[in-house]
Amino acid sequence: MISRRHHRIALVAVFVLALAAGFVLAVVGLPQRIADVAASGADTGETARLSVERDILAAQLRAGDEFAGRVGPDLVRGKLTGVPVTVVALGADPADTRAVAELVVAAGGSVAGEVVLTPAVTDPARADQLRDLSARLLPSGAQLPTATDAGALAGGLLGSALLAPPDGPAPDPDGAGAVLAGLAGGGFAEAPQGRPAAGRVAVVVTGAAYSGVDADASASTAAALAAELDRRGAGAVLAGRDAADGSAVAAARAAGAGPVGRLATVDGVGTGAGRVATVLALAERQAGGTGRYGSGAGTVGPVPAAP
């Protein structure tokens, strides 16, 4: 039973997270407005005024984000009690992955295993090698998806090795260790630390948008990997730094009605607000719900609704 005091904290925190998302949207457009005024040659103090507005909004954003970071553990407490979570980093800032893992623990969950995948996973030039390796490393009795997408195959491999199906036995930890070691040997993952346990849900933490001519392909590969993890256990959440074009989050949100398009997503994982939203989205997902959260395009709100 949640106390009235804790419920009030939750409501205040959700309000601040929403406010922080609004500040992000306001700050994003200011540099272009300042540049437009400067380029027009008709600056009558407008540049200085906009610069002050930018600095005020940025300070408010920092304060709101600091508040979100401080109340985050209280807000998520009890939301993942007894739930083992597999944390997968794919191009993520280590600080983001670490902060999400710490909030999972604050929510009453446990980190069943941490997997750090390398950029080779989303490199189209390595796709054939990843497909071949996924088939060769597949644990006995497991099945890969029928899709040919390298991301989906890698997600199927990781899901079969690391996530416990809702209606079946947990995967063998030794087999999971062999899968991670094989991926590391192929250059697709960092060497595993410790012996992974089976997770019930997974969170895939990514970074900013991909760049270059292969940006969209790389983003789609990352989104497909997360979507396949979502099919294996009790669900998964894809969290990224933003939802800009070329990001994994944007690719998932643009994917339509298929498994990738139904994936739970959060943008803004580089902020306290986004990390809280990620853990709340995990709790929602393992309970059977799903949503798109953050301040980017295609969201339904900054965070899942407070219970």
Secondary structure as UniProt FT lines:
FT   HELIX           4..40
FT   HELIX           46..76
FT   TURN            77..82
FT   STRAND          84..90
FT   HELIX           94..106
FT   TURN            107..108
FT   STRAND          110..117
FT   HELIX           119..122
FT   HELIX           124..126
FT   HELIX           127..137
FT   TURN            140..141
FT   HELIX           150..162
FT   TURN            166..167
FT   HELIX           173..185
FT   TURN            186..187
FT   STRAND          201..206
FT   TURN            213..214
FT   HELIX           215..232
FT   STRAND          236..240
FT   TURN            245..246
FT   HELIX           248..253
FT   TURN            256..257
FT   TURN            259..262
FT   STRAND          264..267
FT   TURN            269..270
FT   HELIX           272..286
FT   TURN            287..288
FT   STRAND          292..293
FT   TURN            297..298
//
